[in-house]
Amino acid sequence: MVGMFGLMGAYAAGSWRHLKTSLYVLTLVGAVLAFIASQVAIFWIIRHNQAGSPQADLPDRQLGQGEDGEADDNSNKEKYMLEYLMLLGILAASMTYQTGLKPPGGLWQDNDNGHSAGNPILHDINKHRYHAFFYSNSTSFMASIVVVVMLLPLTTFHNHNLPLWPMHTAILLDMFSLLVAYAAGSNRKWETSRNVILLIIPVLAYIAVYATMSVFYHRKDQSASHENTNSDASDTV
């Protein structure tokens, strides 16, 4: 937690150059801090409720353990999913942190020709493209911090019943902002901009189709499981 606070402070202090961008970064930092505070309160309440339950003292492997080891399989799958999401969050935070402090095109090294040393070259060449890059990159960085902070309690507390869809949503926002930051920071001419946009559209279409199919199959599995449960209950009766 202390490391995350320090990382956000370093990004805020080292990335902004103008009042408009600084206000945006400070707003993002404030939103992340408020989210962290709410997360701490939620997990404190959950741990307090679990401490008073009779199952709190039982080992994880004894909670809902079946004869075929199904609980262990589900626990391993969830563990791998948490590690996978944590890896994505750390990787995106590392990339966006570096590019936030040193944007594409580099920084001016002197105060000649009407520019100031330390200001981004891209800002003076194309202000709109720089703003698109900076806002998207900052959003991706803060979303990565949110993912890491959300996963910390889940990897520490083993007895939890919290869904993973908030982390998935933050990862999607992270990846989408990263795509926009790459498109804004990498192209120089209309031809390259067009090619990058044409590459981004199939990626977004694939994500949309994949999300839709995942929801469809999840509901289908739930319906099949519900029908099997009703069938077993009727056979028992």
C-alpha positions in Angstrom: 0.0 0.0 0.0 2.8 2.4 0.9 4.5 1.5 -2.4 1.4 2.2 -4.4 0.9 5.6 -2.7 4.6 6.5 -3.4 4.2 5.4 -7.0 1.1 7.6 -7.6 2.9 10.5 -6.0 6.0 10.1 -8.2 3.9 9.8 -11.3 1.9 12.9 -10.4 5.0 14.9 -9.6 7.0 13.8 -12.6 4.5 13.7 -15.4 2.5 16.9 -15.4 3.9 20.0 -17.1 0.8 22.3 -17.3 -2.1 23.2 -15.1 -4.7 21.3 -17.1 -2.8 18.0 -17.1 -1.9 18.4 -13.4 -5.5 18.9 -12.4 -6.5 15.8 -14.3 -3.8 13.7 -12.6 -4.7 15.0 -9.2 -8.3 14.1 -9.9 -7.3 10.6 -10.8 -5.1 10.3 -7.7 -8.0 11.5 -5.5 -10.4 9.0 -7.0 -8.0 6.2 -6.5 -7.3 7.2 -2.9 -11.1 7.3 -2.3 -11.5 3.9 -3.8 -8.7 2.5 -1.7 -10.3 3.9 1.4 -13.6 2.2 0.5 -11.8 -1.1 -0.2 -10.2 -1.0 3.2 -13.6 -0.4 4.9 -15.3 -3.2 2.9 -12.6 -5.8 3.7 -12.4 -4.7 7.3 -16.2 -5.3 7.6 -15.9 -8.7 5.8 -13.0 -9.9 8.1 -14.9 -8.7 11.1 -18.0 -10.7 10.1 -15.9 -13.8 9.2 -14.1 -13.6 12.6 -17.5 -14.1 14.3 -18.6 -17.0 12.1 -18.1 -20.7 13.3 -16.2 -21.5 10.0 -13.6 -18.8 10.5 -11.2 -21.2 12.4 -11.4 -24.0 9.8 -8.7 -24.5 7.3 -9.5 -23.5 3.7 -9.3 -27.0 2.5 -12.1 -28.1 4.9 -14.6 -25.5 3.8 -16.8 -27.0 1.2 -14.4 -29.8 0.4 -15.9 -32.6 -1.6 -14.7 -36.2 -2.0 -13.4 -35.6 -5.5 -11.3 -32.5 -4.6 -13.6 -30.1 -6.5 -13.0 -27.4 -3.9 -9.2 -27.7 -4.4 -9.6 -27.4 -8.2 -11.7 -24.3 -7.8 -9.3 -22.8 -5.3 -6.3 -23.4 -7.7 -8.2 -21.9 -10.6 -9.0 -18.8 -8.6 -5.4 -18.5 -7.4 -4.1 -18.6 -11.0 -6.7 -16.0 -12.0 -5.6 -13.7 -9.3 -1.9 -14.1 -10.2 -2.8 -13.5 -13.9 -4.6 -10.3 -13.1 -1.9 -9.1 -10.8 0.7 -9.7 -13.6 -1.3 -7.7 -16.1 -1.8 -4.8 -13.6 1.9 -4.7 -12.7 3.0 -4.9 -16.4 0.6 -2.1 -17.5 1.7 0.1 -14.5 5.3 -0.3 -15.4 4.8 0.6 -19.0 2.5 3.6 -18.4 4.7 4.9 -15.6 7.8 5.1 -17.8 6.0 6.7 -20.8 4.2 9.1 -18.4 7.5 10.5 -17.2 9.1 10.4 -20.6 6.4 10.8 -23.3 6.9 9.9 -27.0 9.2 12.2 -28.8 11.3 13.0 -25.7 11.8 16.3 -23.9 13.4 19.5 -24.8 16.9 19.8 -23.6 17.3 23.6 -23.8 15.3 26.9 -23.6 15.9 28.0 -27.2 13.4 28.8 -30.0 10.5 29.5 -27.6 10.4 26.2 -25.8 11.4 25.3 -22.2 13.8 22.5 -21.2 11.9 19.5 -19.7 8.7 20.1 -21.7 7.5 17.4 -24.0 8.4 17.9 -27.6 5.1 16.2 -28.7 3.1 18.9 -26.8 4.7 21.7 -28.9 4.4 19.8 -32.1 0.8 18.5 -31.8 -1.0 19.6 -28.6 -4.1 17.6 -29.3 -2.3 14.3 -29.9 -0.2 14.9 -26.7 -3.3 15.4 -24.6 -4.9 12.3 -26.0 -1.8 10.3 -25.2 -1.3 11.8 -21.7 -5.0 11.4 -20.6 -5.2 7.9 -21.9 -1.8 6.9 -20.4 -2.7 8.4 -17.0 -6.0 6.6 -17.0 -4.3 3.3 -17.8 -1.7 3.9 -15.0 -4.4 4.6 -12.4 -6.5 1.7 -13.5 -3.4 -0.5 -13.1 -2.9 0.8 -9.6 -6.6 0.0 -8.8 -6.2 -3.5 -10.0 -3.1 -4.1 -7.9 -4.8 -2.6 -4.8 -8.0 -4.6 -5.3 -6.0 -7.9 -5.6 -3.9 -7.3 -2.5 -6.6 -8.3 0.0 -7.8 -11.2 -2.1 -4.3 -12.7 -2.1 -3.9 -12.1 1.6 -7.3 -13.2 2.9 -8.2 -16.7 1.7 -11.7 -16.9 3.0 -13.6 -14.4 0.7 -16.6 -14.5 -1.5 -16.0 -11.4 -3.5 -16.6 -11.5 -7.3 -13.7 -10.9 -9.8 -15.7 -8.9 -12.3 -14.6 -5.5 -10.8 -10.9 -6.5 -11.5 -11.9 -7.6 -15.0 -13.6 -4.3 -15.7 -10.5 -2.4 -14.4 -8.3 -4.5 -16.7 -10.5 -3.8 -19.7 -10.3 0.0 -19.0 -6.6 -0.4 -18.5 -6.1 -2.1 -21.8 -8.4 0.2 -23.7 -6.6 3.3 -22.4 -3.3 1.7 -23.3 -4.5 1.2 -26.9 -5.6 4.8 -27.2 -2.3 6.0 -25.7 -0.3 3.9 -28.2 -2.4 5.2 -31.1 -1.9 8.8 -30.0 1.8 8.5 -29.2 3.1 6.3 -32.0 1.7 7.8 -35.2 3.3 10.7 -36.9 1.3 11.0 -40.2 -2.2 10.3 -41.3 -1.1 7.0 -43.0 0.3 5.6 -39.8 -2.7 6.9 -37.8 -5.1 5.1 -40.2 -3.2 1.9 -39.9 -3.1 2.0 -36.1 -6.9 2.7 -36.0 -7.6 -0.2 -38.4 -5.6 -2.4 -36.0 -7.5 -1.2 -32.9 -10.9 -1.8 -34.4 -10.6 -5.6 -34.8 -9.1 -5.8 -31.3 -12.1 -4.0 -29.8 -14.5 -6.1 -31.9 -12.9 -9.3 -30.7 -13.1 -8.2 -27.0 -16.8 -7.3 -27.5 -17.6 -10.7 -29.1 -15.6 -12.6 -26.5 -17.4 -10.8 -23.6 -20.8 -11.5 -25.2 -20.0 -15.2 -25.7 -18.6 -15.5 -22.2 -21.9 -14.1 -20.7 -23.9 -16.4 -23.0 -22.1 -19.6 -22.1 -22.0 -18.6 -18.4 -25.8 -18.3 -18.3 -26.1 -21.5 -20.3 -24.0 -23.4 -17.8 -26.0 -21.9 -14.9 -29.2 -23.1 -16.5 -27.8 -26.6 -17.1 -26.6 -26.7 -13.5 -30.0 -25.6 -12.2 -31.8 -28.2 -14.3 -29.4 -31.0 -13.0 -30.0 -29.9 -9.4 -33.8 -30.0 -9.9 -33.5 -33.4 -11.6 -31.4 -34.8 -8.7 -33.8 -33.4 -6.2 -36.8 -35.0 -7.9 -35.0 -38.4 -8.2 -34.2 -38.2 -4.5 -37.9 -37.6 -3.6 
